[in-house]
Amino acid sequence: MVGLEDMKPFFVLYFRIIFCCLIGAVGCSVAAAQLQASKPTLVKPVQNSKFCDQIPSLVEPLLQGKNVEIDQILVFKSTQQMFLMSQGKVVKAYPVSFGFAFAQGPKIKEGDGKTPEGIYYIEDKPKKSNYHLALRISYPSAYDREFAQQNNVRVGSDIMIHGFPDKPIDGLDPAKVKTIHGQIHWTRGCIAVNNEQIEEIYSRVRVGTAIEICALNKPLHQSINQSINQSINQK
């Protein structure tokens, strides 16, 4: 009959094995965390055109009339504005909300919460949408797809100019969106305006219209935010 004393070496060996496994698991977890932290952040070079060099002036008289043809849309992340343009002149300007991570640069992959930067065009005006109305932007471009493929990430799609959601979608409650719009960037990468504004934009902008989304000018963006905060504090 085997006594407890005889089993002692086996117990010691068993606990040593368990201890080594636990240490190994912790070591692997630490190593994985260190590896994740050491991964370089993807930087996506985007070159904007000369139209992004200067924000259009709203001091000059705007082009009037519903028959004025919109031939370009300019979107500035720095001032959170979108301009409908005709022959280089402003027709209408709108405040906009972007993706929740818009300040971190151009969209790189699906789910990153960033709004694209660069030159695109209005690809479609879908008759059915999860939002009040929407215009689809031609993201991803060939460059966007190539960059995503080279970096082994999913490029993402369905970037729109849209109004408020008509029903709960992606965790967004329509009533709450109406209260936070203009204060928080609430989309997943799209460009949002209110419902009245999207109705006007939808009626005036044609499929094929060029749109350029200008990269964030951080000093200008910070200056604007400081002015907004000062204005709020003074009220």
PALUM-551355 format. One record per residue (C-alpha): residue number from 1; x, y, z; chain; residue in one letter. Coordinates in nm, 3 decimals, padded with zeros to 5 digits, always signed. Example, Ala and Ser with C-alpha at 12.3 -4.5 7.8 and 13.67 -1.06 7.14 Angstrom:
BEGIN
 pos      xx      yy      zz unit code
   1 +01.230 -00.450 +00.780    A    A
   2 +01.367 -00.106 +00.714    A    S
END
This chain:
BEGIN
 pos      xx      yy      zz unit code
   1 +00.000 +00.000 +00.000    A    M
   2 +00.136 +00.341 -00.098    A    V
   3 +00.147 +00.596 +00.184    A    G
   4 +00.129 +00.974 +00.173    A    L
   5 +00.501 +00.995 +00.233    A    E
   6 +00.562 +00.787 -00.077    A    D
   7 +00.337 +01.019 -00.282    A    M
   8 +00.518 +01.336 -00.172    A    K
   9 +00.760 +01.348 -00.472    A    P
  10 +00.464 +01.321 -00.708    A    F
  11 +00.281 +01.609 -00.538    A    F
  12 +00.595 +01.825 -00.555    A    V
  13 +00.639 +01.749 -00.924    A    L
  14 +00.267 +01.817 -00.994    A    Y
  15 +00.275 +02.160 -00.828    A    F
  16 +00.599 +02.247 -01.005    A    R
  17 +00.435 +02.170 -01.338    A    I
  18 +00.129 +02.382 -01.250    A    I
  19 +00.355 +02.667 -01.134    A    F
  20 +00.560 +02.658 -01.456    A    C
  21 +00.244 +02.661 -01.667    A    C
  22 +00.110 +02.964 -01.481    A    L
  23 +00.439 +03.151 -01.516    A    I
  24 +00.447 +03.062 -01.884    A    G
  25 +00.092 +03.190 -01.938    A    A
  26 +00.169 +03.519 -01.762    A    V
  27 +00.491 +03.550 -01.958    A    G
  28 +00.309 +03.493 -02.284    A    C
  29 +00.045 +03.750 -02.193    A    S
  30 +00.310 +04.009 -02.106    A    V
  31 +00.499 +03.936 -02.425    A    A
  32 +00.180 +03.968 -02.631    A    A
  33 +00.098 +04.301 -02.468    A    A
  34 +00.452 +04.428 -02.528    A    Q
  35 +00.434 +04.314 -02.891    A    L
  36 +00.099 +04.491 -02.940    A    Q
  37 +00.235 +04.810 -02.783    A    A
  38 +00.546 +04.800 -03.000    A    S
  39 +00.348 +04.775 -03.324    A    K
  40 +00.400 +05.094 -03.527    A    P
  41 +00.091 +05.308 -03.582    A    T
  42 -00.016 +05.303 -03.945    A    L
  43 +00.040 +05.637 -04.115    A    V
  44 -00.152 +05.691 -04.436    A    K
  45 -00.013 +05.970 -04.657    A    P
  46 -00.290 +06.176 -04.818    A    V
  47 -00.225 +06.471 -05.046    A    Q
  48 -00.490 +06.739 -05.066    A    N
  49 -00.525 +06.982 -05.356    A    S
  50 -00.477 +07.360 -05.351    A    K
  51 -00.846 +07.400 -05.262    A    F
  52 -00.761 +07.292 -04.907    A    C
  53 -00.496 +07.562 -04.867    A    D
  54 -00.749 +07.827 -04.771    A    Q
  55 -01.089 +07.799 -04.611    A    I
  56 -01.351 +07.969 -04.833    A    P
  57 -01.458 +08.311 -04.716    A    S
  58 -01.812 +08.360 -04.596    A    L
  59 -01.766 +08.739 -04.595    A    V
  60 -01.802 +08.757 -04.973    A    E
  61 -02.161 +08.747 -05.105    A    P
  62 -02.274 +08.388 -05.157    A    L
  63 -02.404 +08.279 -05.494    A    L
  64 -02.781 +08.290 -05.477    A    Q
  65 -03.053 +08.100 -05.660    A    G
  66 -03.163 +07.739 -05.663    A    K
  67 -03.051 +07.703 -06.025    A    N
  68 -02.684 +07.759 -05.941    A    V
  69 -02.506 +07.433 -06.028    A    E
  70 -02.301 +07.275 -05.751    A    I
  71 -01.978 +07.153 -05.912    A    D
  72 -01.769 +07.084 -05.600    A    Q
  73 -01.802 +07.007 -05.230    A    I
  74 -01.525 +07.109 -04.991    A    L
  75 -01.512 +06.965 -04.639    A    V
  76 -01.275 +07.106 -04.377    A    F
  77 -01.202 +06.896 -04.071    A    K
  78 -01.031 +07.193 -03.903    A    S
  79 -01.342 +07.412 -03.895    A    T
  80 -01.595 +07.127 -03.911    A    Q
  81 -01.762 +07.284 -04.213    A    Q
  82 -01.884 +07.169 -04.553    A    M
  83 -01.910 +07.408 -04.848    A    F
  84 -02.119 +07.367 -05.160    A    L
  85 -01.923 +07.538 -05.436    A    M
  86 -01.990 +07.665 -05.787    A    S
  87 -01.707 +07.787 -06.011    A    Q
  88 -01.487 +07.847 -05.708    A    G
  89 -01.745 +08.045 -05.512    A    K
  90 -01.941 +07.946 -05.204    A    V
  91 -02.308 +07.868 -05.254    A    V
  92 -02.386 +07.737 -04.906    A    K
  93 -02.196 +07.637 -04.592    A    A
  94 -02.299 +07.384 -04.327    A    Y
  95 -02.160 +07.283 -03.986    A    P
  96 -02.094 +06.909 -03.980    A    V
  97 -02.016 +06.620 -03.747    A    S
  98 -01.752 +06.361 -03.838    A    F
  99 -01.647 +06.015 -03.727    A    G
 100 -01.572 +05.989 -03.355    A    F
 101 -01.197 +05.950 -03.427    A    A
 102 -01.179 +06.204 -03.712    A    F
 103 -00.894 +06.401 -03.549    A    A
 104 -00.660 +06.099 -03.570    A    Q
 105 -00.611 +06.127 -03.945    A    G
 106 -00.761 +05.973 -04.259    A    P
 107 -00.966 +05.655 -04.256    A    K
 108 -00.742 +05.348 -04.274    A    I
 109 -00.959 +05.051 -04.193    A    K
 110 -01.309 +04.935 -04.115    A    E
 111 -01.431 +05.034 -03.771    A    G
 112 -01.158 +05.290 -03.691    A    D
 113 -01.410 +05.575 -03.655    A    G
 114 -01.209 +05.801 -03.886    A    K
 115 -01.343 +06.012 -04.171    A    T
 116 -01.157 +05.979 -04.504    A    P
 117 -00.936 +06.255 -04.641    A    E
 118 -00.862 +06.329 -05.004    A    G
 119 -01.048 +06.366 -05.332    A    I
 120 -01.359 +06.158 -05.405    A    Y
 121 -01.693 +06.208 -05.578    A    Y
 122 -02.062 +06.155 -05.501    A    I
 123 -02.115 +05.800 -05.616    A    E
 124 -02.485 +05.753 -05.547    A    D
 125 -02.798 +05.906 -05.394    A    K
 126 -02.965 +05.593 -05.254    A    P
 127 -03.342 +05.604 -05.235    A    K
 128 -03.339 +05.388 -04.922    A    K
 129 -03.115 +05.464 -04.627    A    S
 130 -03.095 +05.409 -04.253    A    N
 131 -03.076 +05.787 -04.227    A    Y
 132 -03.319 +06.062 -04.324    A    H
 133 -03.138 +06.103 -04.658    A    L
 134 -02.786 +06.017 -04.770    A    A
 135 -02.532 +06.068 -05.048    A    L
 136 -02.268 +05.797 -05.088    A    R
 137 -01.905 +05.907 -05.123    A    I
 138 -01.675 +05.705 -05.351    A    S
 139 -01.464 +05.568 -05.063    A    Y
 140 -01.270 +05.341 -05.089    A    P
 141 -01.065 +05.463 -05.383    A    S
 142 -00.808 +05.246 -05.560    A    A
 143 -00.542 +05.401 -05.334    A    Y
 144 -00.746 +05.324 -05.020    A    D
 145 -00.784 +04.960 -05.127    A    R
 146 -00.417 +04.923 -05.211    A    E
 147 -00.306 +05.075 -04.880    A    F
 148 -00.540 +04.846 -04.683    A    A
 149 -00.423 +04.539 -04.875    A    Q
 150 -00.056 +04.623 -04.819    A    Q
 151 -00.119 +04.659 -04.446    A    N
 152 -00.349 +04.355 -04.417    A    N
 153 -00.655 +04.544 -04.290    A    V
 154 -01.019 +04.563 -04.405    A    R
 155 -01.065 +04.889 -04.592    A    V
 156 -01.426 +04.965 -04.489    A    G
 157 -01.701 +05.121 -04.701    A    S
 158 -02.038 +05.303 -04.696    A    D
 159 -01.905 +05.651 -04.623    A    I
 160 -02.191 +05.898 -04.663    A    M
 161 -02.305 +06.252 -04.619    A    I
 162 -02.624 +06.194 -04.423    A    H
 163 -02.883 +06.333 -04.185    A    G
 164 -03.005 +06.187 -03.858    A    F
 165 -03.097 +05.818 -03.826    A    P
 166 -03.466 +05.743 -03.874    A    D
 167 -03.449 +05.452 -03.629    A    K
 168 -03.195 +05.310 -03.382    A    P
 169 -02.887 +05.185 -03.568    A    I
 170 -02.533 +05.095 -03.459    A    D
 171 -02.621 +05.191 -03.103    A    G
 172 -02.740 +05.537 -03.208    A    L
 173 -03.070 +05.660 -03.071    A    D
 174 -03.234 +05.917 -03.307    A    P
 175 -03.358 +06.137 -03.020    A    A
 176 -03.015 +06.146 -02.855    A    K
 177 -02.836 +06.216 -03.184    A    V
 178 -03.047 +06.532 -03.227    A    K
 179 -02.930 +06.660 -02.888    A    T
 180 -02.559 +06.583 -02.929    A    I
 181 -02.521 +06.683 -03.295    A    H
 182 -02.288 +06.980 -03.324    A    G
 183 -02.132 +06.907 -02.984    A    Q
 184 -01.998 +06.554 -03.033    A    I
 185 -01.866 +06.381 -03.342    A    H
 186 -02.100 +06.085 -03.340    A    W
 187 -02.070 +05.903 -03.675    A    T
 188 -01.858 +05.598 -03.755    A    R
 189 -01.670 +05.787 -04.027    A    G
 190 -01.944 +05.963 -04.223    A    C
 191 -02.018 +06.335 -04.254    A    I
 192 -02.343 +06.431 -04.082    A    A
 193 -02.573 +06.732 -04.104    A    V
 194 -02.924 +06.782 -03.969    A    N
 195 -03.232 +06.662 -04.157    A    N
 196 -03.329 +07.000 -04.298    A    E
 197 -02.978 +07.050 -04.432    A    Q
 198 -02.952 +06.704 -04.590    A    I
 199 -03.280 +06.765 -04.773    A    E
 200 -03.131 +07.078 -04.930    A    E
 201 -02.799 +06.909 -05.009    A    I
 202 -02.969 +06.601 -05.154    A    Y
 203 -03.182 +06.815 -05.385    A    S
 204 -02.892 +07.028 -05.511    A    R
 205 -02.598 +06.789 -05.545    A    V
 206 -02.579 +06.557 -05.843    A    R
 207 -02.418 +06.215 -05.870    A    V
 208 -02.063 +06.263 -05.999    A    G
 209 -02.000 +06.588 -05.809    A    T
 210 -01.642 +06.613 -05.682    A    A
 211 -01.587 +06.621 -05.306    A    I
 212 -01.260 +06.692 -05.129    A    E
 213 -01.217 +06.626 -04.757    A    I
 214 -00.933 +06.840 -04.625    A    C
 215 -00.697 +06.711 -04.358    A    A
 216 -00.706 +06.848 -04.006    A    L
 217 -00.494 +07.156 -03.942    A    N
 218 -00.433 +07.093 -03.571    A    K
 219 -00.326 +07.446 -03.463    A    P
 220 -00.630 +07.594 -03.639    A    L
 221 -00.857 +07.324 -03.494    A    H
 222 -00.728 +07.389 -03.141    A    Q
 223 -00.771 +07.764 -03.183    A    S
 224 -01.133 +07.719 -03.295    A    I
 225 -01.208 +07.484 -03.005    A    N
 226 -01.062 +07.736 -02.758    A    Q
 227 -01.282 +08.011 -02.903    A    S
 228 -01.589 +07.787 -02.879    A    I
 229 -01.511 +07.694 -02.517    A    N
 230 -01.458 +08.061 -02.423    A    Q
 231 -01.790 +08.149 -02.584    A    S
 232 -01.967 +07.873 -02.390    A    I
 233 -01.807 +07.978 -02.060    A    N
 234 -01.913 +08.339 -02.109    A    Q
 235 -02.281 +08.244 -02.148    A    K
END
